[in-house]
Structure formats: structure tokens, C-alpha cells
Amino acid sequence: MQPALQPTLYESLEALPEGVTGEILNGQLHTHPRPSGAHVNVGSVLGGELFGPFHKGSGGLGGWWIFDEPELHFVRNVEVAVPDLAGWRRERMPYLPEDQRFEVVPDWICEILSPSTASRDREIKMPLYAHYEVQYIWLIDPAKRMLEAYRLDAGTWIEVGRFADADQVTAPPFEAVSLDLEIFWPPQRPVWA
């Protein structure tokens, strides 16, 4: 009798149930449930704000692909990350992949922090993104109503801006437009005395 073959990490990732997102980071499978309403709201608003000027080209900018939750394959089926949003300059990735695997390293990534993912985003994914030379990363914390923007410099993340509450955000690589941070935050429930 032959021993049963163990599934590869990627086969385990592909077998995850609906509603569970998986990533292979530093040789380990990490999973997390679908995000909260505040998380989804921030991602949707940011994607909408960037889509018109950068993805679609409204206002004469253009030149970018902006996607929600792309499956990034830094090393095919070995190092797989799923950021909340990612962007590629079209000159670097003129065509989309034919399947779900994005193998061109993004120019920009946005991670939306939640209590269950914040330490992974900061301690595992940020160094991974630096290793593969993603040039910009934004971290957004809906609970703190804050956006942190970083750029890569010689393999190290350098903070280029920290914005909160109702600030106007002008941060690379999208500094050609000013984003009103206040629209990112859903209304807070009233506290009744």
C-alpha cells in the first residue's frame, strides 16, 4: 500500500472553503475570514477614488491597473499574498494574466488593518513586499481612522505620510490627486447615555 500524498500548500490554499482567504507567506499557509463592514467600506471607497483618475484615466492621468484582492504569486504557487488592493503601472504590466495568478510584482499595495490581520500585515507581509521590491505600501486602520504611506528605499520602508480623520491625502504614488480621508470612514454608531 502506498502512503497517501499530502497536498501541497497551494493545493491546500485552493481547497479553502468559500469566504476564507488564504495566503502562503514564508512557507506557511495563513487564513482569515472575510473582512468586517468597515474594512470592506474602506477598500471600496479607496478603490473607487483611485479607479477613475488612475485606472480609467479620467482627468488625463491613467496608466495604472488597480485591483481588489489580487492573488500575487511572487514565486509561482510558493509565495502567494492577497493584499486588499494593489496597483501596477501599465508600462510594467501591459496585459492582465489569463488566470487568477498575478506574477508581476505590483508597484503599490494597500493593506487594510484589522485586529486579526494587523500584526501579519506589518510583521510578515511588509518585509515580504520589501523583499520583492514593491515600491509603495499604504496601511489603513479603520479603527484608528488612519492611513500610513511608505515608499521603499534600499530595501527599507520609509514613512512618507501619516494621515487621520478628515485629512486630505496626497501621497505617492498617487499624489496627483488629493483624497478626502473623511469619506473612508463609515458613520459611527451613536453612544446612548
Summary of the structure (lengths in Angstrom):
residues: 193
radius of gyration: 17.6
end to end distance: 69.1
largest distance: 69.1
contacts: 531
relative contact order: 0.13
helix: 24%
strand: 33%
